Amino acid sequence: IISLKDDESDLAMKINWLKSQIGERFSGRSAVLDIGCGAGMFLYKFFQQFPTWDAAGVEPGRVFGETAARRLGKPIAIQEYFPGLFGKRFQLITLIQVLEHVADPAKLLAGTVDDLTPDGLVYIEVPSVRDFSVLPPDHDRFMSPHLAFFSPNSMRNMCARAGYAVIHIELSTTARGKVDLRALCHPSRDAKSFPLLKDDVSMALGERKSFQLKLTKKLP
């Protein structure tokens, strides 16, 4: 994956997008924390665009975590994340394809506030409910133990519950046709008082119905 050309790499396109959003926001030495860093592929590509940044990662899987530590030469905690794990604050925290795997994503996200600098940002990427209408039922997207798929409003509501205001949110289609929902957020003292947005239940149900119809057609 890390050897793909930039115009063929979802990782490279993701990081280019982040660079366009962050710009020159952070001066001096900055640091990124990647929660659920896997084998370190995102951070490896990240350093190509942000060579002066420091980094740390969290990965509960031992094999992936040890691979990331060897690849990056950076601190990788091979365990579950908890606030204050590294005893420092970060300008950027990333949760890429993580929150859909946990029972209480808002609680996990809320803990990251304590690990951000006052001007820090969180980048979130999760599967979109749109996948149910655009992907075949046997796509590997549906083989992973996902506890949730997100719509734009459910993403905004989750962020508000966690104490974050959304700066930017958008749908993004990967090279393999998956539809991700990505958001850039910053801590907000007022976020928890934001009125909850009405989720577009009709859209989500429509996507699910489309998925069920496709699944039925594939059954013998």
C-alpha positions as CSV (number, residue, x, y, z in Angstrom):
1,I,0.0,0.0,0.0
2,I,2.7,2.5,0.9
3,S,4.5,1.8,-2.4
4,L,1.6,2.9,-4.5
5,K,1.9,6.1,-6.6
6,D,0.2,9.1,-4.9
7,D,-2.5,9.2,-7.5
8,E,-3.4,5.6,-6.8
9,S,-3.0,5.7,-3.0
10,D,-5.9,6.4,-0.7
11,L,-3.4,7.1,2.1
12,A,-1.6,9.8,0.0
13,M,-4.9,11.4,-1.1
14,K,-6.1,11.4,2.6
15,I,-2.9,13.1,3.7
16,N,-2.9,15.6,0.9
17,W,-6.5,16.5,1.9
18,L,-5.3,16.9,5.5
19,K,-2.5,19.2,4.4
20,S,-4.9,21.3,2.5
21,Q,-7.1,21.7,5.6
22,I,-4.4,22.3,8.1
23,G,-2.2,24.5,6.0
24,E,0.1,26.6,8.2
25,R,-2.1,26.3,11.3
26,F,0.6,24.9,13.5
27,S,4.0,26.6,13.8
28,G,7.1,25.2,15.4
29,R,7.5,21.5,16.3
30,S,4.2,19.7,16.1
31,A,3.1,16.2,16.9
32,V,0.4,13.7,15.8
33,L,-1.2,10.9,17.7
34,D,-2.7,8.1,15.6
35,I,-5.2,6.0,17.6
36,G,-5.6,2.6,16.0
37,C,-2.4,3.0,14.0
38,G,-2.3,-0.5,12.7
39,A,1.1,-1.3,11.1
40,G,1.9,2.4,10.9
41,M,1.2,2.9,7.2
42,F,-0.7,6.2,7.7
43,L,2.1,7.7,9.8
44,Y,4.7,6.5,7.3
45,K,2.9,8.4,4.6
46,F,2.2,11.3,6.9
47,F,5.9,12.0,7.4
48,Q,6.4,12.4,3.7
49,Q,4.2,15.5,3.8
50,F,5.0,16.6,7.4
51,P,8.7,15.7,7.8
52,T,9.3,18.0,10.8
53,W,6.4,16.5,12.9
54,D,6.8,14.1,15.8
55,A,4.4,11.2,16.3
56,A,3.1,8.5,18.5
57,G,0.6,5.7,17.9
58,V,-1.7,3.4,19.8
59,E,-2.4,-0.1,18.5
60,P,-3.9,-2.9,20.6
61,G,-2.8,-5.7,18.2
62,R,0.7,-6.8,19.1
63,V,1.8,-7.9,15.6
64,F,0.6,-4.6,14.0
65,G,1.9,-2.5,16.9
66,E,5.4,-4.1,16.8
67,T,5.5,-3.6,13.0
68,A,4.6,0.1,13.4
69,A,7.3,0.6,16.0
70,R,9.9,-1.0,13.7
71,R,8.7,0.9,10.6
72,L,8.5,4.3,12.3
73,G,11.0,4.4,15.1
74,K,8.4,6.2,17.2
75,P,6.6,5.4,20.4
76,I,3.8,2.9,19.8
77,A,1.7,1.9,22.8
78,I,0.5,-1.7,22.2
79,Q,-2.6,-1.5,24.2
80,E,-6.0,0.2,24.3
81,Y,-6.0,4.0,24.3
82,F,-6.7,6.1,27.4
83,P,-6.3,9.8,27.9
84,G,-2.8,10.9,29.1
85,L,-1.2,7.7,27.8
86,F,1.9,9.5,26.5
87,G,2.0,12.3,29.1
88,K,2.0,15.0,26.4
89,R,-0.4,16.9,24.2
90,F,-0.7,16.7,20.4
91,Q,-1.6,19.2,17.7
92,L,-3.4,16.5,15.7
93,I,-5.1,13.3,16.8
94,T,-6.4,10.9,14.1
95,L,-9.0,8.1,14.4
96,I,-9.1,6.4,11.1
97,Q,-11.6,3.5,10.7
98,V,-11.6,3.2,14.5
99,L,-14.9,4.5,16.0
100,E,-17.1,2.1,14.1
101,H,-15.5,-0.7,16.1
102,V,-16.2,0.5,19.6
103,A,-19.4,0.3,21.6
104,D,-19.4,3.9,22.8
105,P,-17.5,6.0,20.1
106,A,-18.5,9.3,21.7
107,K,-16.9,8.3,25.0
108,L,-13.6,7.3,23.3
109,L,-13.6,10.5,21.3
110,A,-14.3,12.6,24.4
111,G,-11.2,11.3,26.0
112,T,-9.0,12.7,23.3
113,V,-9.8,16.3,24.3
114,D,-7.4,16.0,27.2
115,D,-4.6,15.0,24.8
116,L,-5.0,17.9,22.4
117,T,-3.2,21.3,22.5
118,P,-5.6,24.2,22.9
119,D,-5.5,24.8,19.1
120,G,-5.4,21.1,18.3
121,L,-7.6,19.2,15.8
122,V,-9.0,15.7,15.5
123,Y,-9.4,13.9,12.2
124,I,-12.1,11.3,12.1
125,E,-12.8,8.8,9.3
126,V,-15.6,6.2,9.5
127,P,-17.7,4.1,7.1
128,S,-20.7,5.9,5.6
129,V,-24.2,4.4,5.5
130,R,-24.0,5.1,1.7
131,D,-22.0,1.9,1.5
132,F,-25.2,-0.1,1.7
133,S,-26.3,1.1,-1.6
134,V,-23.1,1.3,-3.6
135,L,-21.2,-1.9,-2.5
136,P,-22.2,-5.5,-3.2
137,P,-23.2,-7.5,-0.1
138,D,-20.0,-9.7,-0.3
139,H,-17.7,-6.7,-0.3
140,D,-15.0,-6.9,2.3
141,R,-16.3,-3.7,3.9
142,F,-19.1,-5.8,5.4
143,M,-16.7,-8.6,6.6
144,S,-15.3,-6.5,9.4
145,P,-17.0,-6.3,12.8
146,H,-18.5,-2.8,12.4
147,L,-20.9,-1.8,15.2
148,A,-22.0,1.3,13.3
149,F,-22.1,3.2,10.0
150,F,-22.5,6.9,10.0
151,S,-24.4,9.6,8.3
152,P,-23.3,13.3,8.3
153,N,-25.8,14.2,11.1
154,S,-25.0,11.2,13.3
155,M,-21.3,12.1,12.9
156,R,-22.0,15.7,14.0
157,N,-24.2,14.5,16.9
158,M,-21.4,12.1,18.1
159,C,-18.8,14.9,17.9
160,A,-21.0,17.3,19.9
161,R,-21.6,14.7,22.6
162,A,-17.8,14.3,22.9
163,G,-17.2,18.0,23.2
164,Y,-16.2,18.8,19.6
165,A,-17.4,21.2,17.0
166,V,-17.1,20.0,13.3
167,I,-15.1,22.4,11.1
168,H,-15.4,20.4,8.0
169,I,-17.2,17.2,7.0
170,E,-17.5,15.4,3.7
171,L,-18.0,12.1,1.9
172,S,-15.0,10.5,0.2
173,T,-14.9,7.5,-2.1
174,T,-11.9,5.3,-2.0
175,A,-10.1,3.7,-5.0
176,R,-12.1,0.4,-4.2
177,G,-15.4,2.2,-4.1
178,K,-16.0,2.4,-0.3
179,V,-17.6,5.6,0.9
180,D,-16.0,7.1,3.9
181,L,-17.3,10.0,6.0
182,R,-14.4,12.2,7.2
183,A,-14.5,15.2,9.5
184,L,-12.0,17.6,11.0
185,C,-13.0,18.9,14.5
186,H,-11.8,21.1,17.3
187,P,-12.7,21.1,21.0
188,S,-15.6,23.4,21.9
189,R,-16.9,24.2,25.4
190,D,-20.3,24.8,23.9
191,A,-20.5,21.6,21.8
192,K,-22.4,19.6,24.4
193,S,-25.2,22.2,24.4
194,F,-25.6,22.1,20.6
195,P,-29.1,20.9,19.6
196,L,-29.1,17.4,18.3
197,L,-29.5,17.2,14.6
198,K,-32.3,15.1,13.2
199,D,-30.6,12.1,11.6
200,D,-31.7,11.4,8.0
201,V,-33.3,8.1,9.0
202,S,-35.0,7.8,5.6
203,M,-31.7,7.9,3.9
204,A,-30.2,5.3,6.1
205,L,-33.2,3.0,5.8
206,G,-33.2,3.5,2.1
207,E,-29.5,2.4,1.9
208,R,-30.2,-0.6,4.1
209,K,-33.2,-1.6,2.0
210,S,-31.2,-1.4,-1.1
211,F,-28.5,-3.6,0.5
212,Q,-31.1,-6.2,1.6
213,L,-32.5,-6.3,-1.9
214,K,-29.1,-7.0,-3.4
215,L,-28.4,-9.6,-0.7
216,T,-31.7,-11.4,-1.5
217,K,-30.9,-11.5,-5.1
218,K,-27.5,-13.2,-4.4
219,L,-29.1,-15.9,-2.2
220,P,-29.8,-19.3,-4.0
